Amino acid sequence: MSRFLEVTELQGWYGESHVLHGMNMHVDEGEVVTLLGRNGSGRTSTLRAIMGLIGARKGSIKLHGRETIDLPPHRIARLGVGYCPEERGIFSSLSAEENLLLPPVLAPGGMDVAAIYAMFPNLKERAQSQGTRLSGGEQQMLAVARILRTGAKLLLLDEISEGLAPVIVQALAAMIRTLRGQGYTIVMVEQNFRFAAPLADRFYVMEHGRAVQHFTQAELAANMDKLRAFLGV
């Protein structure tokens, strides 16, 4: 299995605020990896740093062995990375389908609209509905669907289950399993441990801008006491 992402001694800043303090992690091709931690631990900042969206970065971020620490976000996207932010970023004045078609195709192998609608039948039904008329769950599905069109093969998903009804959360879990089965590589930030626990191959627990614990799905049960101490789960 080849390594898609390798982060080494990553430091990150927003202005003068130092938010990442030597983050180390790796993600192999086809894996689902979840970043766990309390609010403010640096999980979202790690995703944003991988995408080149924080003020300053030092250290190393390699995609398929290529160093990207000095690349701007649009160049990183062309290497097959898609970022779904917590705030979703749906354009309220556009229809669901217009939102879906808005991002450019950046790499070969992206899903076409028919394949996306097969995965998200709710979006097909609401294709002509304005962004503001979509439910929270439909907006979240649309936010993920947009990056699947671009050709991205590494998906950075930030709190996609937050605030959603259980039936929608179950649908998103099924989506992640399907994408994993199709060869996508996924890094998730999740506060909802019950959602994330059965989906991930490996877990990194973050505190103060760095990873302080790392374990596999097979090691999850043996690490629950440590998780409770770090996360309060």
KOLTORKE-567869 format. One record per residue: residue number from 0; x negated, y, z of N, C-alpha, C, O in turn; residue in one letter. Coordinates in steps of 0.2 Angstrom, whole numbers, plus 5000, padded with zeros to 4 digits. Atoms other than C-alpha are relative to their C-alpha. Layout:
N
    k   n.X   n.Y   n.Z  ca.X  ca.Y  ca.Z   c.X   c.Y   c.Z   o.X   o.Y   o.Z  r
  NUM     X     Y     Z     X     Y     Z     X     Y     Z     X     Y     Z  a
...
This chain:
233
    k   n.X   n.Y   n.Z  ca.X  ca.Y  ca.Z   c.X   c.Y   c.Z   o.X   o.Y   o.Z  r
    0  4996  4994  5000  5000  5000  5000  4996  5006  5000  4991  5007  5004  m
    1  5005  4994  5000  4992  5017  4995  5003  5005  5004  5009  5006  5006  s
    2  4998  4994  4995  4992  5032  5006  5002  5006  4996  4999  5008  4992  r
    3  4997  4994  5003  5003  5046  5000  4998  5006  5003  4996  5011  5000  f
    4  5001  4994  4996  5000  5059  5014  4995  4998  5005  4996  4993  5009  l
    5  5005  5001  4994  4985  5061  5026  4999  5007  5002  4996  5011  4999  e
    6  5001  4994  4997  4985  5075  5038  4994  5000  5005  4995  4995  5009  v
    7  5006  5001  4995  4968  5078  5048  4999  5007  5003  4997  5012  4999  t
    8  5002  4994  4996  4965  5091  5061  5003  5006  4998  5000  5011  4997  e
    9  4997  4995  5003  4978  5102  5055  5002  5006  5005  5004  5004  5010  l
   10  4999  4994  4996  4979  5120  5063  5005  5004  4996  5004  5005  4990  q
   11  4996  4996  5004  4993  5131  5058  5002  5006  5005  5003  5006  5011  g
   12  4998  4994  4997  4999  5149  5062  5006  5003  4997  5006  5003  4991  w
   13  4995  4995  5003  5014  5161  5060  4997  5006  5003  4998  5008  5008  y
   14  5003  4994  4997  5005  5177  5061  4995  4999  5005  4990  4995  5003  g
   15  5005  5002  4995  4995  5177  5077  5002  4995  5004  4999  4993  5009  e
   16  4997  5006  4996  5006  5163  5084  4997  4994  4998  4998  4991  4992  s
   17  5004  5006  5002  4995  5147  5084  5005  4994  5002  5006  4993  5008  h
   18  4995  5005  4999  5008  5133  5082  4998  4993  4999  5001  4988  5002  v
   19  5003  5006  5001  4998  5118  5076  4993  4999  5003  4989  5004  5001  l
   20  5006  5000  4997  4983  5112  5086  4996  4993  4999  4995  4990  5004  h
   21  5003  5006  5002  4975  5098  5077  5004  4994  4999  5003  4988  5002  g
   22  4995  5006  5002  4989  5087  5070  4997  4995  4996  4993  4997  4991  m
   23  5002  5006  5005  4984  5070  5063  5005  4995  4999  5009  4993  5004  n
   24  4995  5005  5002  4995  5059  5054  4999  4997  4993  4995  5000  4989  m
   25  5000  5002  5007  4997  5048  5038  5006  4997  4999  5010  4994  5003  h
   26  4994  5003  5002  5011  5041  5028  4998  4996  4994  4995  4999  4989  v
   27  5001  5004  5006  5009  5027  5016  5006  5000  4995  5012  5002  4997  d
   28  4994  5000  5005  5019  5026  5000  5005  4995  5002  5004  4989  5003  e
   29  4994  5004  4998  5036  5019  5003  5002  5000  5007  5007  4997  5009  g
   30  4999  5000  4993  5036  5022  5021  5005  5006  5002  5006  5011  4999  e
   31  4996  4995  4997  5049  5031  5032  4996  5002  5007  4996  4997  5011  v
   32  5003  4998  4994  5040  5041  5046  5004  5005  5004  5006  5010  5000  v
   33  4996  4995  4996  5049  5051  5060  4995  5003  5005  4991  5000  5008  t
   34  5004  4996  4995  5041  5065  5070  5005  5001  5005  5010  5004  5004  l
   35  4995  4999  4994  5049  5065  5087  4996  5005  5005  4990  5006  5005  l
   36  5002  4996  4995  5047  5078  5101  5005  5005  5002  5010  5006  4999  g
   37  4995  4995  4997  5055  5092  5111  5000  5006  4995  4995  5007  4991  r
   38  5000  4993  5004  5060  5109  5103  4993  5004  5001  4992  5004  5007  n
   39  5006  4996  4999  5044  5119  5100  4994  4996  5000  4988  4998  5001  g
   40  5005  5004  5000  5033  5104  5099  4995  5000  4994  4990  4998  4994  s
   41  5004  4999  5006  5027  5108  5081  5003  4996  4994  4999  4995  4989  g
   42  4997  5005  5005  5038  5095  5071  5001  5004  4994  4999  5002  4988  r
   43  4998  4996  5006  5046  5108  5059  4994  5003  4997  4993  5004  4991  t
   44  5006  4996  5002  5029  5118  5058  4996  4995  4996  4993  4997  4991  s
   45  5004  5004  5004  5021  5102  5052  5003  4999  4993  4999  4999  4988  t
   46  4997  5001  5007  5033  5099  5038  4999  5007  4996  4997  5006  4990  l
   47  5001  4993  5004  5032  5118  5033  4992  5000  4998  4991  5003  4993  r
   48  5007  4999  5001  5013  5117  5034  4998  4995  4994  4994  4997  4989  a
   49  5001  5005  5006  5013  5101  5022  5002  5004  4994  4999  5003  4988  i
   50  4998  4996  5006  5023  5112  5010  4997  5006  4998  4999  5009  4993  m
   51  5004  4994  5001  5012  5127  5012  5004  5006  5002  5003  5011  4999  g
   52  4995  4995  4998  5026  5137  5020  4999  5004  5006  5003  5008  5009  l
   53  5002  4996  4994  5017  5144  5036  4995  5005  4998  4992  5004  4993  i
   54  5004  4994  5002  5006  5159  5037  4993  4998  4998  4990  5001  4993  g
   55  5007  5002  5001  4989  5151  5038  4999  4992  5002  5002  4990  5007  a
   56  5002  5007  4999  4982  5133  5038  4993  4999  5000  4989  5001  4996  r
   57  5007  5002  5000  4966  5125  5042  5000  4992  5002  5005  4990  5005  k
   58  5000  5007  4999  4961  5107  5042  5000  4997  4993  4998  4999  4988  g
   59  5000  5004  5007  4965  5094  5028  5007  4997  5000  5010  4994  5004  s
   60  4993  5003  5002  4982  5089  5020  4999  4997  4993  4998  5001  4988  i
   61  5001  5004  5007  4979  5076  5006  5006  4997  4998  5009  4993  5002  k
   62  4995  5004  5003  4992  5070  4994  4997  4996  4995  4994  4998  4990  l
   63  5003  5005  5005  4987  5054  4985  4992  5002  5000  4989  5001  4994  h
   64  5007  4999  5000  4969  5059  4990  4998  5007  4998  4992  5009  4998  g
   65  5001  4993  5003  4970  5077  4983  5001  5005  5006  5006  5005  5009  r
   66  5000  4995  4995  4966  5091  4995  5005  5006  4998  5004  5008  4992  e
   67  4995  4995  5001  4981  5103  4996  5000  5006  5005  5004  5011  5004  t
   68  5000  4995  4994  4976  5114  5011  5000  5008  4997  5003  5012  5000  i
   69  5000  4994  5003  4973  5129  4999  5005  5002  4995  5005  5007  4992  d
   70  4995  4999  5005  4987  5127  4987  5006  5003  5002  5009  5003  5008  l
   71  4993  4996  4999  5003  5138  4986  5005  4995  5000  5005  4989  4997  p
   72  4994  5005  4999  5020  5129  4989  5002  4998  4993  5003  4992  4992  p
   73  4998  5002  5006  5024  5129  4970  4996  4994  4997  4998  4990  4993  h
   74  5005  5005  5003  5008  5119  4966  5001  4993  5004  5001  4988  5001  r
   75  4999  5006  4996  5012  5107  4981  5006  4996  4997  5006  4990  4997  i
   76  4993  5003  5003  5030  5104  4974  4998  4996  4994  5001  4991  4993  a
   77  5002  5003  5007  5022  5099  4957  4996  4994  5001  4996  4990  4997  r
   78  5003  5006  4998  5013  5085  4966  5005  4995  5003  5003  4990  5005  l
   79  4995  5005  4999  5029  5077  4970  5003  5000  5007  5005  4995  5010  g
   80  4998  4999  4993  5034  5084  4987  5007  5005  5000  5007  5010  4996  v
   81  4994  4996  4999  5052  5090  4991  5002  5001  5007  5001  4997  5012  g
   82  4999  4998  4993  5057  5099  5007  5007  5002  5001  5010  5007  4997  y
   83  4993  4998  4999  5075  5100  5014  5000  5003  5007  4999  5000  5012  c
   84  5000  4997  4993  5075  5113  5028  5006  4999  5004  5011  4998  5002  p
   85  4994  5000  4995  5086  5113  5043  5006  5004  4998  5011  5002  4999  e
   86  4994  4995  5002  5096  5128  5037  5003  4998  4994  5008  5002  4992  e
   87  4997  5002  5006  5100  5119  5021  4999  5005  4994  4997  5002  4988  r
   88  5001  4995  5005  5099  5135  5010  5005  4999  4994  5002  5000  4988  g
   89  4995  5000  5005  5115  5132  5000  5002  5007  4998  5003  5011  5002  i
   90  4998  4994  5003  5119  5146  4988  5008  5001  5000  5011  4997  4996  f
   91  4992  5000  4999  5137  5151  4994  5004  5002  4994  5009  5000  4993  s
   92  4996  4997  5005  5142  5160  4978  5000  4995  4994  5004  4996  4989  s
   93  5001  5005  5005  5137  5145  4967  5005  4994  5002  5006  4992  5008  l
   94  4997  5006  4999  5147  5129  4965  4995  4994  5002  4989  4995  5001  s
   95  5004  5006  4997  5141  5112  4972  4995  4998  4994  4989  4997  4995  a
   96  5004  5002  5006  5135  5107  4954  4995  5005  4998  4990  5003  4996  e
   97  5005  4995  5002  5127  5124  4950  4994  5000  5005  4989  5001  5003  e
   98  5006  5001  4995  5117  5122  4967  4996  4994  4998  4990  4995  4999  n
   99  5004  5006  5001  5112  5105  4962  4996  5000  4994  4990  4998  4994  l
  100  5004  4999  5007  5106  5110  4944  4995  5006  5001  4991  5007  4996  l
  101  5004  4994  5000  5097  5126  4950  4993  4998  5001  4989  5001  4997  l
  102  5007  5001  5000  5080  5119  4955  4997  4997  4994  5001  4992  4991  p
  103  5002  5002  5006  5069  5115  4941  4997  4992  5001  4996  4990  5007  p
  104  5004  5007  5000  5062  5097  4937  4993  5001  5000  4990  5004  4995  v
  105  5007  4999  4999  5044  5097  4943  4996  4995  4998  4990  4995  4997  l
  106  5004  5006  5001  5039  5080  4940  5004  4994  4997  5010  4994  4998  a
  107  4996  5006  5003  5044  5064  4930  5003  4996  5005  5001  4995  5011  p
  108  4997  5006  4995  5056  5051  4938  5005  5003  5004  5008  4999  5009  g
  109  4994  4997  4996  5069  5063  4946  5007  4997  4998  5007  4994  4993  g
  110  4993  5003  5001  5087  5057  4948  5004  5004  4995  5003  5011  4996  m
  111  4996  4995  5004  5099  5063  4935  5007  5001  5004  5008  4998  5009  d
  112  4994  4998  4996  5116  5070  4940  5005  4994  5001  5008  4993  5006  v
  113  4996  5006  4999  5125  5054  4937  4998  4995  5006  5002  4993  5009  a
  114  5003  5004  4995  5114  5044  4948  5001  5003  5007  5002  5000  5012  a
  115  4998  4996  4993  5116  5058  4962  5007  4999  5002  5008  4998  5008  i
  116  4993  5001  4998  5134  5057  4961  5002  4993  5002  5007  4992  5006  y
  117  4999  5007  4998  5134  5038  4962  4998  4999  5007  5001  4996  5011  a
  118  5003  5001  4994  5124  5040  4978  5005  5005  5005  5006  5003  5011  m
  119  4996  4995  4996  5135  5055  4985  5007  5001  4996  5008  5007  4993  f
  120  4993  4999  5004  5153  5053  4978  5004  5006  5003  5008  5009  4999  p
  121  4996  4994  4997  5159  5067  4990  4998  5006  4995  5002  5010  4994  n
  122  5002  4994  5004  5148  5079  4979  5003  5000  4993  5005  5005  4990  l
  123  4997  5000  5006  5156  5073  4963  5007  5002  5001  5009  5006  4996  k
  124  4993  4998  4999  5173  5076  4970  5000  5008  5001  5005  5011  4999  e
  125  5000  4993  4998  5168  5094  4976  4995  5004  4995  4993  5009  4997  r
  126  5005  4997  5005  5157  5098  4960  5001  5007  4999  4997  5011  4998  a
  127  4998  4993  5002  5167  5114  4956  5001  5004  5006  5003  5010  5005  q
  128  4999  4996  4994  5169  5120  4974  4994  5004  5002  4988  5002  5001  s
  129  5005  4995  4998  5160  5135  4980  4996  4997  5006  4999  4993  5010  q
  130  5005  5002  4995  5145  5132  4992  5004  5001  5007  5003  4997  5012  g
  131  4997  4998  4994  5155  5141  5006  5006  4995  5002  5008  4995  5008  t
  132  4994  5004  4999  5170  5129  5004  4998  4992  5002  5002  4988  5003  r
  133  5002  5007  4999  5159  5113  5007  5000  4999  5008  4998  5004  5011  l
  134  5001  5001  4993  5159  5105  5024  4993  5000  5002  4989  4999  4997  s
  135  5007  5001  4998  5143  5104  5034  4997  4994  4998  4991  4994  4996  g
  136  5003  5006  5003  5141  5086  5029  4999  5000  4993  4994  4998  4990  g
  137  5000  4999  5007  5144  5090  5011  4994  5005  4998  4990  5003  4993  e
  138  5006  4996  5001  5131  5104  5012  4994  4997  5001  4989  4998  4997  q
  139  5007  5003  4998  5118  5093  5020  4999  4995  4994  4993  4994  4992  q
  140  5001  5004  5006  5121  5080  5006  4997  5004  4994  4993  5001  4990  m
  141  5002  4996  5006  5119  5093  4993  4993  5003  5001  4989  5003  4996  l
  142  5007  4998  4999  5103  5100  5001  4995  4994  4998  4990  4996  4996  a
  143  5005  5006  5001  5095  5082  5000  5001  4999  4992  4995  4998  4989  v
  144  5000  5002  5007  5102  5079  4982  4996  5005  4996  4994  5002  4991  a
  145  5004  4995  5005  5094  5095  4975  4993  4998  4999  4991  4998  4994  r
  146  5007  5001  5001  5077  5089  4979  4999  4993  4996  4993  4992  4994  i
  147  5001  5006  5004  5080  5072  4971  5000  5001  4993  4997  4997  4989  l
  148  5000  4998  5007  5083  5080  4954  4993  5002  4998  4991  5001  4992  r
  149  5007  4997  5002  5065  5088  4955  4995  4995  4998  4990  4997  4995  t
  150  5005  5005  5001  5056  5072  4954  4995  4999  5006  4990  4995  5005  g
  151  5004  5001  4994  5049  5073  4971  5001  4993  5003  5006  4990  5002  a
  152  5000  5007  4998  5044  5056  4978  4998  5000  5008  4999  4995  5011  k
  153  5001  4999  4993  5038  5063  4996  5006  5005  5002  5006  5010  5000  l
  154  4994  4996  4997  5054  5069  5005  4999  5002  5007  4998  4998  5011  l
  155  5001  4997  4993  5052  5081  5020  5007  5002  5002  5009  5007  5000  l
  156  4993  4998  4998  5069  5081  5029  5000  5002  5007  4998  4999  5012  l
  157  5000  4997  4993  5071  5092  5044  5007  5000  5003  5012  5004  5001  d
  158  4994  5000  4996  5085  5088  5056  5007  4999  4995  5011  5003  4996  e
  159  4995  5000  5005  5097  5082  5042  5007  4997  5004  5012  4998  5001  i
  160  4994  5002  4997  5109  5074  5055  5003  5005  5005  5008  5003  5008  s
  161  4998  4995  4995  5111  5089  5066  5007  5003  4999  5009  5006  4994  e
  162  4993  4997  4999  5129  5094  5071  5005  4997  4995  5010  5000  4994  g
  163  4996  5003  5005  5137  5082  5059  5004  4994  5003  5002  4991  5008  l
  164  4996  5005  4997  5151  5070  5062  4997  4993  4999  4993  4992  4994  a
  165  5003  5006  5001  5147  5052  5065  5000  4996  4994  4996  4993  4991  p
  166  4999  5004  5006  5154  5045  5049  4995  5003  4995  4993  5000  4990  v
  167  5004  4997  5005  5143  5058  5039  4993  4998  5002  4989  4996  4998  i
  168  5006  5002  4997  5128  5053  5050  4998  4993  4997  4993  4991  4995  v
  169  5000  5007  5002  5131  5035  5045  4998  5000  4992  4994  4996  4990  q
  170  5001  4999  5007  5132  5040  5027  4992  5002  4998  4989  5000  4993  a
  171  5007  4998  5001  5115  5049  5028  4995  4994  5002  4990  4994  4998  l
  172  5004  5005  4999  5107  5034  5036  5000  4995  4994  4995  4992  4993  a
  173  5000  5004  5006  5113  5023  5022  4996  5003  4994  4993  4999  4990  a
  174  5004  4996  5005  5106  5036  5010  4992  4999  5001  4989  4997  4996  m
  175  5007  5001  4999  5089  5035  5018  4998  4993  4999  4992  4991  4996  i
  176  5002  5007  5001  5089  5016  5017  5000  4999  4992  4995  4995  4990  r
  177  4999  5001  5007  5094  5017  4999  4993  5003  4996  4990  5000  4992  t
  178  5006  4997  5002  5080  5029  4995  4993  4997  5001  4989  4996  4997  l
  179  5006  5004  4998  5067  5019  5004  5000  4994  4995  4994  4992  4993  r
  180  4999  5006  5004  5073  5004  4994  4998  5002  4993  4995  4997  4989  g
  181  5001  4998  5007  5070  5014  4978  4992  5003  4999  4990  5005  4994  q
  182  5007  4998  5000  5052  5018  4983  4998  5007  5002  4992  5009  5002  g
  183  5002  4994  4998  5053  5035  4990  4997  5000  5007  4997  4995  5010  y
  184  5004  4999  4994  5042  5041  5004  5003  5005  5004  5004  5011  5001  t
  185  4996  4995  4997  5051  5050  5018  4996  5002  5007  4994  4997  5011  i
  186  5002  4997  4994  5045  5061  5033  5006  5003  5003  5008  5008  5000  v
  187  4994  4997  4997  5059  5065  5045  4998  5004  5006  4994  5001  5010  m
  188  5000  4997  4994  5060  5077  5059  5007  4999  5003  5012  5001  5000  v
  189  4993  5001  4998  5075  5072  5070  5000  5000  5008  4996  4998  5012  e
  190  4998  5000  4993  5082  5076  5087  5004  4994  5002  5004  4992  5008  q
  191  4995  5006  4999  5095  5062  5086  4996  4994  5000  4995  4991  4994  n
  192  5005  5006  4999  5084  5048  5092  5004  4993  4997  5001  4989  4994  f
  193  4996  5006  5002  5099  5035  5089  5000  5000  4993  5001  4994  4990  r
  194  5000  5000  5007  5099  5040  5071  4994  4998  4997  4993  4994  4992  f
  195  5006  5001  5003  5081  5040  5068  4997  4993  5002  4993  4990  4998  a
  196  5003  5006  4998  5076  5024  5078  5000  4994  4995  4995  4991  4994  a
  197  5000  5006  5005  5082  5011  5066  4998  5001  4993  4997  4996  4989  p
  198  5001  4998  5007  5077  5020  5050  4992  5000  4999  4990  4998  4993  l
  199  5007  4999  5001  5058  5023  5053  4996  4994  5000  4997  4989  5004  a
  200  5005  5005  4999  5044  5012  5050  4995  5001  5005  4992  4997  5009  d
  201  5004  4998  4995  5033  5022  5061  5002  5007  5003  5006  5010  5000  r
  202  4998  4994  4996  5034  5036  5074  4994  5004  5002  4989  5001  5005  f
  203  5005  4995  4997  5023  5051  5079  5004  5004  5005  5009  5007  5004  y
  204  4997  4996  4995  5028  5059  5096  4995  5006  5000  4989  5006  5001  v
  205  5004  4993  5000  5022  5078  5096  5001  5003  5006  5007  5003  5009  m
  206  5000  4996  4994  5018  5089  5110  4995  5006  4999  4989  5004  4997  e
  207  5005  4995  5001  5010  5106  5109  4996  5000  4994  4990  5002  4993  h
  208  5003  4999  5007  5007  5106  5090  4995  4994  4998  4991  4995  4994  g
  209  5004  5005  5002  4999  5089  5089  5003  4993  5002  5008  4993  5006  r
  210  4997  5007  4999  5003  5070  5089  4997  4997  5007  4990  4997  5007  a
  211  5003  5002  4993  5001  5063  5107  5001  4992  5000  4998  4989  5005  v
  212  4999  5007  5000  5008  5045  5103  5002  4998  4993  5005  5002  4989  q
  213  4998  5003  5007  5010  5034  5088  5001  4993  5001  4998  4989  5004  h
  214  4998  5007  5000  5019  5018  5086  5004  4998  4995  5007  5002  4991  f
  215  4996  5003  5005  5027  5006  5074  5007  4998  5002  5009  4998  5008  t
  216  4994  5003  4998  5045  5000  5073  5000  4994  5005  5004  4994  5009  q
  217  5000  5006  4996  5040  4984  5080  4998  5001  5008  4999  4997  5012  a
  218  5002  4998  4994  5032  4993  5095  5005  5005  5004  5004  5007  5009  e
  219  4996  4995  4998  5047  5004  5098  5003  4998  5007  5003  5002  5012  l
  220  4997  5003  4994  5055  4993  5112  4995  5001  5006  4997  5003  5012  a
  221  5006  4999  4995  5038  4993  5122  4999  5007  5002  4995  5008  5007  a
  222  5001  4993  4999  5037  5012  5121  5005  5004  5002  5005  5010  5003  n
  223  4994  4996  4998  5054  5017  5127  4999  5004  5006  5001  5009  5007  m
  224  5001  4996  4994  5048  5022  5144  4996  5006  4999  4997  5011  5001  d
  225  5004  4995  5002  5035  5033  5136  5004  5005  4997  5004  5012  4998  k
  226  4996  4996  5003  5048  5040  5125  5005  5004  5004  5006  5010  5003  l
  227  4995  4997  4995  5060  5044  5139  4996  5006  5004  4999  5011  5005  r
  228  5004  4995  4996  5046  5053  5148  4999  5007  4995  4999  5012  4998  a
  229  5001  4994  5005  5042  5064  5132  5006  5003  4998  5006  5010  4997  f
  230  4994  4997  5004  5059  5066  5125  5007  5001  5005  5011  5004  5003  l
  231  4994  5000  4996  5072  5063  5139  5005  4996  4997  5011  4997  4998  g
  232  4995  5004  5003  5081  5050  5129  5002  4994  5004  5006  4990  5002  v
